[in-house]
Amino acid sequence: MLKASEDTKIFINTTPTDMRKSINGLSALVLDTFHQSPQSKHIFIFYNKTKDKVKLIFWDKNGFVLYYKRIEKRKFQLKFSPSSDTIEITENQLKWLLAGLDFQLMNEFNEMNYKEYY
């Protein structure tokens, strides 16, 4: 599983992408869609029209990493409003997305600090 550093941001392209694209094509999309450097150490996520495949691309020290997942018998839960071409998500949301869960509905538990006990 991916482990992002604290300063790594995770972005999703909210429009479907041609999954025939590999590192060079996706790097060009990072420049055009996200207006970011492909070597920025951020994670960029793309998905196909049928929502059964996702590709992640990111820079790791001396080269690109391309992470590809095809989900079987289901679809990735990707529902976006047409107001933005990209959205930023958390590392937990990325894990939920790759697990096939609806990451937009899930929430982390709030941290609780009690001042009084009983």
URJO-V563980 format. One record per pair of residues at least 12 apart in sequence whose C-alpha atoms are under 10 Angstrom apart, sorted by sequence separation. I is the first residue (numbers start at 1). GAP is how many residues later the second one is. D is the distance in Angstrom with one decimal. If there is no record, write none. Layout:
i = <I	I>
gap = <GAP	GAP>
d = <D	D>
//
This chain:
i = <17	26	27	44	45	55	56	93	30	43	44	45	54	55	56	90	93	24	30	43	44	54	55	89	92	93	23	29	30	42	43	44	53	54	55	89	92	93	13	30	41	42	43	53	54	92	13	27	29	41	42	52	53	54	15	26	39	40	41	42	52	53	11	14	26	38	39	40	41	51	52	53	77	78	13	26	38	39	40	41	51	52	76	77	12	13	38	39	45	47	52	76	77	12	37	39	43	44	45	46	47	52	53	54	76	77	78	11	39	41	43	45	47	51	52	53	76	77	78	79	39	51	52	76	77	78	79	80	39	50	51	52	75	76	77	78	79	38	50	51	52	74	75	76	77	78	19	30	51	71	76	77	17	18	19	20	30	48	51	70	71	72	77	17	18	19	26	47	69	71	16	17	18	19	26	27	9	10	11	12	13	14	15	16	17	18	26	27	47	8	9	10	11	12	13	14	15	16	17	23	26	27	8	9	10	11	12	13	14	15	16	22	23	7	8	9	10	11	12	13	15	16	17	19	21	23	7	8	9	10	11	12	16	19	22	23	5	17	19	4	5	17	27	4	16	17	4	24	26	2	23	45	23	44	45	23	45	54	12	22	44	54	11	43	53	10	22	10	43	52	19	45	8	34	43	33	34	33	34	15	14	2	14	15	12	14	13	14	15	14	14	15	14	15	13	14	15	13	14	12	13	14	12	13	11	12	13	11	12	10	11	12	10	11	9	10	11	9	10	9	10	8	9	12	8	10	11	10	6	4	5	4	3	2	2	3	2	1	1>
gap = <12	12	12	12	12	12	12	12	13	13	13	13	13	13	13	13	13	14	14	14	14	14	14	14	14	14	15	15	15	15	15	15	15	15	15	15	15	15	16	16	16	16	16	16	16	16	17	17	17	17	17	17	17	17	18	18	18	18	18	18	18	18	19	19	19	19	19	19	19	19	19	19	19	19	20	20	20	20	20	20	20	20	20	20	21	21	21	21	21	21	21	21	21	22	22	22	22	22	22	22	22	22	22	22	22	22	22	23	23	23	23	23	23	23	23	23	23	23	23	23	24	24	24	24	24	24	24	24	25	25	25	25	25	25	25	25	25	26	26	26	26	26	26	26	26	26	27	27	27	27	27	27	28	28	28	28	28	28	28	28	28	28	28	29	29	29	29	29	29	29	30	30	30	30	30	30	31	31	31	31	31	31	31	31	31	31	31	31	31	32	32	32	32	32	32	32	32	32	32	32	32	32	33	33	33	33	33	33	33	33	33	33	33	34	34	34	34	34	34	34	34	34	34	34	34	34	35	35	35	35	35	35	35	35	35	35	36	36	36	37	37	37	37	38	38	38	39	40	40	41	41	41	42	42	42	43	43	43	44	44	44	44	45	45	45	46	46	48	48	48	49	49	50	51	51	52	52	53	53	63	64	65	65	65	66	66	67	67	67	68	69	69	70	70	71	71	71	72	72	73	73	73	74	74	75	75	75	76	76	77	77	77	78	78	79	79	79	80	80	81	81	82	82	82	83	83	83	84	85	86	86	87	88	89	92	92	93	94	97>
d = <9.2	8.8	8.9	5.5	6.7	5.5	6.5	9.6	9.9	6.5	5.4	9.1	8.1	4.5	8.8	9.6	7.9	9.9	7.2	5.9	6.5	5.8	6.5	9.0	9.5	8.6	9.8	9.6	9.4	8.5	4.9	9.9	7.3	5.4	8.9	9.1	9.1	9.3	9.2	9.7	9.5	6.1	8.0	5.7	6.6	8.2	8.9	9.2	9.5	6.0	7.4	8.3	4.4	8.6	9.9	8.9	9.8	7.9	5.2	9.6	5.7	6.4	9.8	9.8	9.4	8.2	7.0	6.9	6.8	9.0	5.3	9.3	9.5	8.2	7.4	8.3	6.8	5.0	9.5	8.6	8.7	7.3	9.9	7.0	10.0	7.8	6.8	8.1	10.0	9.7	8.6	6.8	9.4	8.9	9.7	8.9	9.6	9.9	9.2	9.6	9.6	6.9	8.1	8.3	7.6	9.7	9.5	8.0	9.5	9.6	10.0	9.8	9.9	8.8	4.7	7.6	8.4	6.4	9.4	8.8	8.6	5.3	5.8	5.2	6.2	7.4	9.9	9.4	8.0	7.5	5.4	9.3	7.1	7.2	5.0	8.4	8.4	8.6	8.9	7.7	10.0	7.9	9.4	7.8	7.3	8.4	8.3	9.0	7.2	8.6	9.6	8.5	9.8	8.8	7.3	9.6	9.9	9.9	9.9	9.5	8.8	9.9	9.9	6.1	8.0	6.0	9.0	8.8	7.7	7.6	7.0	5.7	6.1	9.0	9.0	7.8	9.4	9.5	7.7	8.5	7.5	9.1	8.0	5.4	5.1	7.9	7.4	8.9	8.7	8.6	8.1	5.9	6.2	6.0	6.2	7.9	7.8	4.8	6.9	9.8	10.0	10.0	6.3	5.0	4.7	5.0	4.6	5.5	8.3	8.4	5.0	8.9	9.7	8.7	5.0	6.3	6.1	6.1	6.2	7.7	8.2	8.4	9.9	7.7	9.5	7.3	8.3	7.2	8.6	7.6	9.0	8.5	8.0	8.0	9.2	9.4	9.1	9.9	7.8	9.1	9.3	9.1	9.2	8.5	9.6	9.4	8.4	9.6	9.4	10.0	7.2	9.5	8.1	9.7	9.9	6.7	9.9	9.6	9.0	7.8	9.4	8.3	9.5	9.8	9.8	9.6	10.0	9.6	9.9	9.5	9.5	9.3	10.0	8.1	9.9	7.2	6.9	7.6	9.4	9.9	8.3	9.3	8.3	8.6	9.8	6.3	9.8	8.3	8.8	8.0	9.6	9.4	7.3	6.7	9.0	5.3	8.2	6.0	5.3	8.5	4.6	7.1	5.5	6.9	6.5	5.4	9.2	5.6	6.4	8.4	4.4	7.6	5.6	6.2	7.1	5.6	8.9	7.6	6.5	7.5	7.2	9.5	8.4	9.6	9.1	9.4	9.5	7.9	9.5	9.7	9.5	7.1	8.0	8.8	9.2	9.8	8.4	8.3	9.7>
//
